Amino acid sequence: MASATFHLGFLGAPARKVNPATSLSRTFEQFRKKSEATHPTPDSPELAERNRFLDLHAGHKDAAQLFGKLLDTAGLEKVREHNNQLASVFRYLDLSARKQGSVSKEWRHFTQGRKGSLDHLKEELELTDEADRDKINTLIRRAHFVRFPDVDASTMTEDQMLAALDGSTASAANELKPVDSIQWAADIVRRGFDAEYQRHDVIVAPTLEKLQRFAGQWKRDKYKAPYTLIIGPTMSGKTRLLKELAKHVCVAYICLRPPGSTGQPPRSELAKHFFPDLKAGQDLETHYSYLLAAILNTASEFFSRPDIGARSLKDRLAAWFDYSFQLDKIPKAEYNANVEKEMKSIEANGMQPIQFLGAAAMRMSQSVGFEGVGGLKMLLAIDEAGNLVNQIDEKLRIPYFRIFRRVLSHIPVKTGFFGLVTDTTSRVANFNPALTRDPSLRYLGLGVDLFPPIYQISSIDVFVPKAPSSWDELLSAERLFSYGSPFYGLYFKGYMEGIMKDQPGTVVEYISSIAEAKLVCSSGAVSTEAMKLSPSQYFAILGSVIQTRVSSYSPMNTELVASHAAHCMFIDSAREMVVSDYPPQFVYALAANRILASDETHWIKCINLLAVAKPRQFLVTEPIRSPMDIQCDWQISSKP
């Protein structure tokens, strides 16, 4: 596989090209050359061009290092050509000192991709589109050279170069169109769902054991409802875990992703029934009772079929998965139609919700037919369930999720039914509030306890390959991306095997942008867009670079886990304390450093936050653990 070039920037310093497939000796040689370029001897051939470059780029705070980067990447002749062409447009000798300063500032802004900077630069140089087309083209090509010295722009159009300069660190000639990018990303995620599952014994087995135990423990006078949460950072494989659980138990899967979302898995067809347009006189609790009973009845009908009952347990579950579990854009039409048919039938029957829901649960328990009295038989898995928290019922003035939880509480004991909820972008507290702060209504004789959440998902580093046999293999892009969250390695491998197999640098840039957006929970990459960040976003950046840990009693831990890719390490039984952590992960360290290098303001604010947080004991001070230590901790804690 071709090696990829990473753009790394540390501590707010300018981004420097580092090839991860380059041996250490070659890297040291590059450092030596760069040092010579940055501090040339008086008789070196680079000195004259260096001085010219510094004059032409006086507005760049890092002009000397930038010269070294261009010299190291493109060579002296290319730098000399750059100086000659830029000087012919600037004509500094004809400008006043004040004017030179203004041109230098706007030139820096243009090379950095600041919006509107080209118009300002043309205004300072008194260039017009009609009379000075060649000079404007020269400015665009020179700016592209400063940003992308390793890219041959000879065949690129002005629009392509401007697109690369304006909000991207990858050449526009190599970029995927948005629609193509989304489609390929979705295809790669779906391939990840089908990849061979790793660490079944430390991820799936203990999770299944807990769910079986919880289902047997369900009592209405002790617990609020038969459900729990899977809590984990984005890209940690929560949905993939649900798919693996479906090999052991009947899983009714529903994804509540918003309409129009490009995320994976896609929104389920049945999701619309969780956000209904209610008829006059109908309440949401009754509607949810119809919906849940219809899902249970549909499962009963399926497993009662003679052709299904004659199969082995493995084959029965596989058939149910194919029938109901939607992981792509193709709806499960027959399953969806049968659920809707059951809803209409139940509504027409006229029974009370408690009656028909209890009967549906008992029928499901008998029809599924798995061995074990009171054992786990059916999981209702609701993915991206944060949307139920965000919707408020106008009549009761409480979130949809709490109304649905009331409906779940009517499930009889010993039926083998249990609910499982996953989400990343909503607050953990909205699903499992601390018992002292739960605003839900409580009725006399009903339970108030919640089942413990499941958060020990040891999916980090699951795709790390065997030990490397050389430095090149150790530092290869594919290996570096295989560390940490499983999906980034799959992304890289998928793109390199697909339409971008000859563009590893572009793949790295694209994946890095995804990691940035995931880290700060934004719709775009911070390093290429002007964004104001919150304290929690800055702590996510710091955690990814230097593994800072927020105090256990800070409510920010919940937000870091829910929205900023932090791992949940511990939740106490009362859910008053959440401990979050950032295990060392290359992809998030790369993303965080890109953000810090894009604007010194980000780095300054990080330092200020640390200065304020430490005296107030907002941070935990402890030795930084190695990835191996963390992995051992997780494996030990995950064993049954």
VOGU-3710 file (C-alpha; in Angstrom, 3 decimals, decimal comma):
1> masatfhlgf> 0,000/0,000/0,000  1,223/3,444/-0,853  2,372/5,521/2,059  0,412/8,578/3,096  1,601/12,053/3,975  0,295/13,496/7,207  0,026/17,214/7,956  0,937/17,515/11,626  1,229/20,673/13,636  2,228/20,803/17,272
11> lgaparkvnp> 1,725/23,462/19,909  0,373/25,963/17,426  3,427/25,621/15,185  3,030/25,573/11,407  1,982/22,274/9,921  4,903/20,190/8,692  4,806/17,275/6,264  5,599/13,985/7,937  5,520/10,769/5,972  4,468/7,938/8,298
21> atslsrtfeq> 5,969/5,317/6,005  9,371/6,976/6,089  12,063/5,349/8,169  13,463/7,177/11,179  16,825/7,654/9,518  15,180/9,370/6,577  13,164/11,539/8,956  16,339/12,634/10,758  17,842/13,505/7,379  14,828/15,677/6,625
31> frkkseathp> 15,257/17,470/9,941  18,917/18,076/9,117  18,069/19,542/5,720  15,359/21,707/7,213  17,724/23,004/9,875  20,253/23,915/7,205  17,539/25,663/5,192  16,279/27,601/8,197  19,784/28,693/9,241  21,904/28,676/6,051
41> tpdspelaer> 25,567/29,489/6,179  26,699/32,828/4,682  28,056/31,143/1,562  25,149/28,723/1,031  23,246/28,968/-2,285  19,948/29,177/-0,373  20,789/32,402/1,486  19,821/34,846/-1,256  16,511/33,110/-1,939  15,837/32,820/1,770
51> nrfldlhagh> 16,250/36,570/2,243  13,980/37,298/-0,735  11,414/34,857/0,589  11,435/36,490/4,039  10,860/39,910/2,473  7,978/38,657/0,331  6,412/36,786/3,258  7,065/39,325/5,998  3,471/38,972/7,192  3,970/35,284/7,993
61> kdaaqlfgkl> 5,068/34,772/11,596  6,772/31,527/10,604  8,391/32,673/7,353  11,800/31,096/8,072  10,283/27,701/8,871  7,951/28,006/5,899  10,955/28,593/3,631  12,602/25,482/5,023  9,472/23,458/4,402  9,178/24,582/0,780
71> ldtaglekvr> 12,885/24,067/0,148  12,782/20,591/1,650  9,652/19,609/-0,282  10,018/21,307/-3,668  13,704/22,207/-3,994  15,643/25,422/-4,534  14,651/25,948/-8,185  10,949/25,836/-7,395  11,419/28,280/-4,520  13,419/30,624/-6,766
81> ehnnqlasvf> 10,651/30,458/-9,384  8,119/31,212/-6,663  10,082/34,260/-5,475  10,506/35,596/-9,009  6,837/35,321/-9,913  5,576/36,715/-6,629  8,008/39,652/-6,747  6,833/40,515/-10,266  3,286/40,947/-8,961  4,047/42,612/-5,619
91> ryldlsarkq> 6,570/45,152/-7,019  7,551/46,092/-3,466  10,027/48,764/-4,665  7,082/50,796/-5,942  5,140/50,542/-2,675  5,368/52,533/0,532  6,299/50,786/3,770  2,688/50,991/4,943  1,436/49,520/1,681  3,994/46,719/1,847
101> gsvskewrhf> 2,710/45,829/5,310  -0,895/45,716/4,102  0,013/43,531/1,119  2,024/41,166/3,344  -0,885/40,788/5,754  -3,441/40,062/3,027  -1,011/37,671/1,324  -0,710/35,714/4,571  -4,494/35,609/4,914  -4,853/34,377/1,333
111> tqgrkgsldh> -2,314/31,571/1,751  -4,128/30,519/4,937  -7,462/30,294/3,119  -9,239/33,161/4,868  -12,480/33,957/3,075  -12,483/37,217/1,098  -8,712/37,624/1,346  -8,118/37,422/-2,419  -10,444/40,376/-3,012  -8,644/42,361/-0,316
121> lkeeleltde> -5,263/41,470/-1,807  -6,374/42,543/-5,288  -7,598/45,817/-3,803  -4,267/46,490/-2,077  -2,356/45,733/-5,302  -4,894/47,649/-7,420  -5,582/44,638/-9,652  -8,754/44,193/-11,696  -10,196/41,026/-13,192  -10,385/42,625/-16,624
131> adrdkintli> -6,869/44,090/-16,898  -4,750/41,895/-14,602  -5,973/38,334/-15,199  -2,424/36,933/-15,507  -1,252/38,543/-12,260  -4,278/37,244/-10,373  -3,618/33,767/-11,754  -0,016/34,073/-10,545  -1,188/34,986/-7,033  -3,487/31,973/-6,932
141> rrahfvrfpd> -0,776/29,588/-8,139  1,794/31,024/-5,723  -0,602/30,715/-2,777  -1,374/27,134/-3,769  2,352/26,396/-3,876  2,813/27,779/-0,353  0,004/25,594/0,986  0,615/22,488/-1,131  4,276/22,398/-2,245  4,109/18,664/-2,974
151> vdastmtedq> 1,166/18,947/-5,390  1,693/19,424/-9,128  -0,786/22,211/-9,921  0,262/22,658/-13,557  -2,971/21,120/-14,852  -5,284/22,556/-12,197  -7,745/25,340/-12,941  -8,074/28,498/-10,869  -11,349/27,242/-9,425  -9,722/23,997/-8,317
161> mlaaldgsta> -6,847/25,792/-6,631  -9,168/28,285/-4,948  -11,354/25,433/-3,710  -8,283/23,820/-2,175  -7,209/27,088/-0,542  -10,669/27,976/0,691  -11,440/25,645/3,580  -9,453/22,528/2,768  -5,948/21,210/3,147  -6,336/18,736/0,313
171> saanelkpvd> -6,023/19,595/-3,353  -9,386/20,131/-4,977  -8,245/18,004/-7,893  -8,072/15,042/-5,535  -11,194/15,731/-3,515  -14,299/13,610/-3,694  -17,499/15,391/-4,575  -19,723/15,658/-1,463  -22,235/13,109/-2,747  -19,480/10,657/-3,721
181> siqwaadivr> -17,757/11,182/-0,370  -20,933/10,487/1,574  -21,707/7,397/-0,507  -18,218/5,958/-0,130  -18,167/6,684/3,606  -21,510/4,915/3,980  -20,276/1,951/1,960  -17,168/1,660/4,129  -19,198/1,796/7,348  -21,447/-0,964/6,042
191> rgfdaeyqrh> -18,373/-3,018/5,203  -17,310/-2,482/8,800  -20,599/-3,975/9,957  -19,732/-7,113/7,982  -16,056/-7,340/8,973  -14,960/-10,236/11,148  -15,777/-9,386/14,753  -12,884/-9,174/17,178  -12,755/-9,928/20,929  -16,121/-11,603/21,135
201> dvivaptlek> -15,169/-13,049/24,510  -14,462/-9,661/26,136  -17,168/-7,571/24,419  -20,181/-9,624/23,346  -20,092/-12,399/25,955  -20,058/-10,172/29,079  -22,644/-7,833/27,550  -24,959/-10,744/26,801  -24,492/-12,131/30,314  -25,468/-8,784/31,866
211> lqrfagqwkr> -28,545/-8,456/29,682  -29,652/-11,985/30,544  -29,244/-11,203/34,231  -31,093/-7,888/33,937  -34,021/-9,492/32,101  -34,394/-12,028/34,898  -34,220/-9,316/37,572  -36,984/-7,132/36,127  -39,681/-6,383/38,720  -42,092/-3,497/38,447
221> dkykapytli> -41,994/-2,719/42,176  -38,184/-2,386/42,107  -37,166/-0,974/38,721  -38,557/1,890/36,692  -38,582/-0,089/33,421  -36,861/-3,106/31,800  -34,140/-1,289/29,862  -30,556/-0,118/30,089  -28,069/1,920/28,069  -24,968/1,210/26,065
231> igptmsgktr> -22,686/4,172/26,722  -19,636/4,645/24,549  -17,885/7,255/22,435  -18,642/7,857/18,811  -17,133/5,302/16,406  -16,667/2,722/19,181  -18,868/0,052/17,612  -22,109/0,240/19,602  -24,326/-0,597/16,628  -21,964/-3,369/15,579
241> llkelakhvc> -22,334/-4,814/19,080  -26,113/-4,872/18,593  -25,619/-6,819/15,386  -23,464/-9,376/17,205  -26,038/-9,705/19,987  -28,576/-10,558/17,273  -26,708/-13,829/16,729  -27,639/-14,906/20,269  -31,059/-13,375/20,919  -33,975/-11,944/18,946
251> vayiclrppg> -33,173/-8,233/18,421  -35,836/-5,814/17,188  -33,644/-2,969/15,923  -34,854/0,580/15,255  -32,617/3,540/14,383  -34,104/6,954/15,210  -31,598/9,001/13,240  -33,149/12,298/12,001  -34,704/12,367/8,513  -32,184/13,284/5,831
261> stgqpprsel> -29,183/12,317/7,951  -26,262/10,757/6,068  -25,103/8,865/9,160  -24,945/5,104/9,353  -26,931/2,998/9,932  -29,725/4,928/8,205  -32,991/5,928/9,816  -35,351/2,956/10,128  -38,696/3,053/8,379  -40,466/2,445/11,709
271> akhffpdlka> -38,815/5,531/13,230  -41,729/7,655/12,021  -43,992/5,891/14,523  -41,853/7,179/17,395  -42,647/10,753/16,305  -46,304/10,432/15,250  -48,920/12,918/14,148  -51,507/11,865/16,712  -55,180/11,698/15,943  -57,616/13,827/17,902
281> gqdlethysy> -58,140/12,335/21,341  -55,162/9,954/21,100  -52,301/10,277/23,556  -48,648/9,369/23,029  -48,576/6,716/25,747  -51,402/4,787/24,104  -49,741/5,142/20,695  -46,437/3,772/22,035  -48,354/0,880/23,607  -49,814/0,029/20,198
291> llaailntas> -46,371/0,260/18,609  -44,585/-1,928/21,164  -47,350/-4,532/21,144  -47,267/-4,595/17,339  -43,512/-5,252/17,336  -43,972/-8,062/19,859  -46,837/-9,595/17,854  -44,839/-9,391/14,628  -41,990/-11,290/16,290  -44,465/-13,874/17,593
301> effsrpdiga> -45,971/-14,377/14,147  -42,537/-14,804/12,601  -41,215/-17,381/15,076  -44,545/-19,267/15,028  -44,188/-20,034/11,333  -43,611/-23,783/10,786  -40,739/-23,209/8,366  -38,953/-21,056/10,975  -39,690/-23,334/13,928  -38,125/-26,307/12,140
311> rslkdrlaaw> -34,741/-24,589/11,960  -31,897/-24,494/14,461  -31,662/-21,558/16,872  -28,797/-20,060/14,874  -30,759/-20,254/11,625  -33,936/-18,886/13,235  -32,070/-15,835/14,506  -30,340/-15,346/11,158  -33,715/-15,441/9,400  -35,158/-12,881/11,833
321> fdysfqldki> -32,125/-10,650/11,288  -32,578/-10,739/7,515  -36,291/-10,083/7,947  -36,132/-7,110/10,338  -32,652/-5,633/10,918  -32,063/-2,688/8,540  -28,419/-1,645/8,127  -28,615/0,001/4,705  -30,959/2,178/2,686  -33,169/-0,740/1,661
331> pkaeynanve> -36,149/-0,874/4,065  -37,373/-4,168/5,457  -40,669/-3,730/3,633  -42,425/-6,931/4,744  -41,462/-6,474/8,389  -42,485/-2,804/8,427  -45,809/-3,560/6,752  -46,586/-6,326/9,247  -45,842/-4,075/12,233  -48,124/-1,361/10,853
341> kemksieang> -50,832/-3,940/10,142  -50,608/-5,169/13,750  -50,864/-1,593/15,057  -54,117/-1,029/13,175  -55,493/-4,371/14,343  -54,713/-3,652/18,002  -56,202/-0,177/17,800  -59,410/-1,565/16,327  -59,660/-4,237/19,048  -60,479/-1,701/21,760
351> mqpiqflgaa> -58,542/-3,384/24,594  -56,829/-1,388/27,299  -53,092/-0,799/26,664  -51,983/-2,739/29,739  -54,049/-5,743/28,683  -52,927/-6,069/25,077  -49,301/-5,166/25,837  -49,046/-7,831/28,533  -50,695/-10,401/26,279  -48,330/-9,527/23,422
361> amrmsqsvgf> -45,283/-9,960/25,670  -46,463/-13,348/26,947  -47,207/-14,524/23,415  -43,753/-13,437/22,248  -42,126/-15,321/25,128  -43,894/-18,528/24,132  -43,427/-18,145/20,369  -39,724/-17,330/20,366  -39,233/-20,595/22,223  -35,684/-20,182/23,475
371> egvgglkmll> -34,728/-22,373/26,384  -34,568/-21,021/29,912  -37,361/-19,747/32,151  -37,110/-16,005/32,586  -34,005/-15,813/30,416  -33,409/-13,221/27,743  -35,496/-13,868/24,627  -35,995/-10,521/22,923  -34,093/-7,231/22,887  -35,723/-4,014/21,728
381> aideagnlvn> -32,662/-2,063/20,540  -33,228/1,657/19,926  -30,276/3,359/18,251  -29,774/7,161/18,184  -32,469/7,453/20,852  -31,421/10,960/21,854  -34,093/12,244/19,505  -36,716/10,898/21,925  -35,200/13,066/24,638  -35,229/16,179/22,475
391> qideklripy> -38,972/15,914/21,701  -41,369/17,182/24,397  -44,968/15,997/24,687  -47,241/19,050/24,658  -49,808/17,488/26,979  -47,571/16,044/29,691  -44,614/18,443/29,199  -42,068/15,644/29,490  -39,747/14,115/26,849  -41,018/11,400/24,554
401> frifrrvlsh> -38,446/9,056/26,025  -40,017/9,141/29,490  -43,416/8,361/28,020  -41,947/5,421/26,136  -40,287/4,287/29,358  -43,694/4,266/31,055  -44,932/1,935/28,336  -41,945/-0,360/28,836  -42,798/-0,555/32,538  -46,008/-2,461/31,685
411> ipvktgffgl> -44,055/-5,443/30,314  -44,771/-8,455/32,584  -41,945/-10,168/34,450  -40,450/-13,473/33,334  -41,190/-12,871/29,654  -37,547/-12,534/28,614  -38,047/-9,039/27,168  -35,535/-6,232/27,712  -34,800/-2,841/26,150  -31,419/-1,508/25,074
421> vtdttsrvan> -30,824/2,151/24,219  -27,774/3,657/22,508  -26,754/7,184/21,588  -23,690/9,425/21,512  -24,738/13,001/20,831  -27,300/13,359/23,609  -26,604/13,634/27,311  -26,173/10,402/29,216  -28,095/12,010/32,084  -31,206/12,306/29,947
431> fnpaltrdps> -31,477/8,528/29,780  -30,094/7,516/33,168  -30,518/10,526/35,484  -29,139/10,367/38,989  -31,837/9,058/41,310  -31,791/12,284/43,332  -32,421/14,376/40,205  -34,902/12,226/38,254  -37,945/14,410/37,495  -40,076/11,520/36,210
441> lrylglgvdl> -43,393/10,878/37,896  -43,411/8,166/40,553  -46,467/6,186/41,523  -46,987/4,474/44,856  -45,731/0,911/44,785  -43,694/1,298/41,597  -39,938/0,923/41,403  -37,499/3,782/41,049  -34,240/1,930/40,361  -32,592/1,883/36,951
451> fppiyqissi> -30,533/-0,973/35,596  -26,800/-0,178/35,472  -25,596/1,142/32,112  -23,184/-0,909/30,012  -20,040/1,061/29,233  -17,127/-1,387/29,220  -16,878/-1,958/25,476  -13,286/-2,992/24,824  -13,235/-2,146/21,130  -10,145/0,066/21,214
461> dvfvpkapss> -7,188/-1,257/19,168  -9,157/-4,303/17,963  -7,706/-4,089/14,448  -4,046/-3,533/15,320  -2,044/-5,851/13,040  0,695/-8,208/14,116  4,026/-6,857/15,342  5,875/-4,902/12,640  9,039/-6,267/11,071  10,545/-2,906/10,062
471> wdellsaerl> 10,478/0,802/10,879  8,602/1,491/7,660  5,894/-0,962/8,646  5,740/0,453/12,179  5,191/3,985/10,852  2,881/3,080/7,973  -0,334/5,059/7,644  -2,483/1,932/7,654  -0,976/0,781/10,951  -1,264/4,181/12,653
481> fsygspfygl> -4,937/4,463/11,774  -5,603/0,934/13,024  -4,910/2,042/16,607  -7,786/3,304/18,724  -11,352/3,406/17,426  -11,946/0,512/15,017  -13,722/2,481/12,317  -10,893/4,858/11,374  -8,686/1,964/10,335  -11,563/0,545/8,309
491> yfkgymegim> -12,107/3,958/6,707  -8,471/4,207/5,661  -8,303/0,672/4,330  -11,629/1,042/2,532  -10,646/4,246/0,751  -7,210/2,905/-0,194  -8,846/-0,150/-1,739  -11,420/1,974/-3,553  -11,511/5,036/-5,768  -8,751/6,849/-3,852
501> kdqpgtvvey> -6,152/4,095/-3,828  -3,588/6,364/-5,510  -4,272/9,359/-3,248  -3,211/8,371/0,285  -2,557/11,961/1,315  -6,109/12,968/0,420  -7,464/9,980/2,338  -5,512/11,034/5,429  -6,830/14,588/5,145  -10,398/13,375/4,760
511> issiaeaklv> -10,235/10,994/7,731  -8,534/13,659/9,846  -11,390/16,041/9,084  -13,894/13,394/10,186  -11,973/12,915/13,431  -11,942/16,680/14,045  -15,701/16,899/13,603  -16,255/13,911/15,903  -13,885/15,255/18,549  -15,555/18,653/18,903
521> cssgavstea> -19,048/17,474/17,846  -19,364/19,837/14,907  -20,559/19,563/11,335  -17,155/20,508/9,927  -13,418/20,535/10,600  -12,318/23,253/13,021  -8,884/23,604/11,421  -10,423/24,889/8,182  -13,384/26,854/9,519  -13,527/29,784/11,917
531> mklspsqyfa> -15,241/28,403/15,017  -15,605/29,476/18,613  -15,101/26,488/20,866  -16,539/25,767/24,308  -14,507/24,671/27,373  -15,654/21,069/26,882  -14,395/21,151/23,284  -11,022/22,466/24,431  -10,782/19,766/27,100  -11,499/17,201/24,373
541> ilgsviqtrv> -8,557/18,614/22,411  -6,304/18,560/25,478  -7,406/15,053/26,394  -6,490/13,790/22,945  -3,029/15,389/23,042  -1,843/15,138/26,661  -4,522/12,875/28,205  -5,872/15,414/30,691  -8,622/13,978/32,870  -11,441/16,072/34,291
551> ssyspmntel> -12,282/15,657/37,986  -14,623/12,743/38,653  -17,276/15,007/40,159  -17,412/17,427/37,244  -20,612/17,289/35,158  -18,395/17,898/32,124  -17,491/14,193/32,137  -20,982/13,381/30,918  -20,695/15,841/28,045  -17,235/14,608/27,051
561> vashaahcmf> -18,502/11,028/26,817  -21,755/11,955/25,092  -20,420/14,400/22,526  -16,627/14,578/22,414  -15,268/11,045/21,883  -14,216/10,465/25,505  -14,383/6,939/26,891  -16,573/6,228/29,895  -14,406/4,518/32,496  -16,825/4,391/35,442
571> idsaremvvs> -20,357/5,332/36,529  -21,344/4,918/40,165  -24,563/3,141/41,158  -26,401/6,406/41,878  -25,160/7,907/38,587  -23,840/10,920/40,490  -20,270/10,383/39,278  -19,045/9,726/35,755  -15,350/9,219/35,008  -14,186/9,965/31,474
581> dyppqfvyal> -10,797/9,465/29,865  -9,007/9,849/26,547  -6,876/6,772/25,842  -3,997/7,606/23,484  -5,323/7,416/19,919  -3,314/8,531/16,916  -6,297/9,750/14,896  -7,612/12,057/17,635  -4,133/13,316/18,506  -3,700/14,152/14,822
591> aanrilasde> -7,083/15,903/14,740  -6,377/17,868/17,923  -2,978/19,030/16,688  -4,488/20,155/13,391  -6,911/22,333/15,340  -4,172/23,798/17,534  -1,960/24,487/14,532  -4,725/26,200/12,574  -5,061/29,189/14,899  -2,870/30,185/17,833
601> thwikcinll> -6,009/31,376/19,637  -6,998/27,750/20,226  -3,672/26,976/21,852  -3,779/30,100/24,028  -7,258/29,219/25,273  -6,155/25,668/26,063  -3,287/27,011/28,173  -5,603/29,449/29,934  -8,064/26,654/30,705  -5,309/24,529/32,206
611> avakprqflv> -4,067/27,466/34,265  -7,534/28,036/35,701  -8,579/24,398/36,102  -5,539/23,064/37,967  -5,692/25,348/41,051  -9,417/24,693/41,342  -8,810/20,926/41,349  -10,871/20,609/38,178  -8,278/18,223/36,735  -6,977/14,894/37,980
621> tepirspmdi> -3,186/14,712/38,182  -1,796/11,245/37,644  0,854/9,571/35,476  -0,162/9,173/31,855  -0,813/5,499/31,161  0,347/3,681/28,103  -2,149/2,185/25,627  -1,109/-1,267/26,855  -1,961/-0,352/30,466  -5,356/0,934/29,432
631> qcdwqisskp> -6,028/-2,122/27,296  -5,125/-4,431/30,173  -7,405/-2,471/32,515  -10,294/-2,735/30,084  -9,803/-6,427/29,433  -9,634/-7,223/33,154  -12,691/-5,110/33,978  -14,638/-6,580/31,062  -14,279/-10,201/32,136  -17,441/-11,729/33,608
//
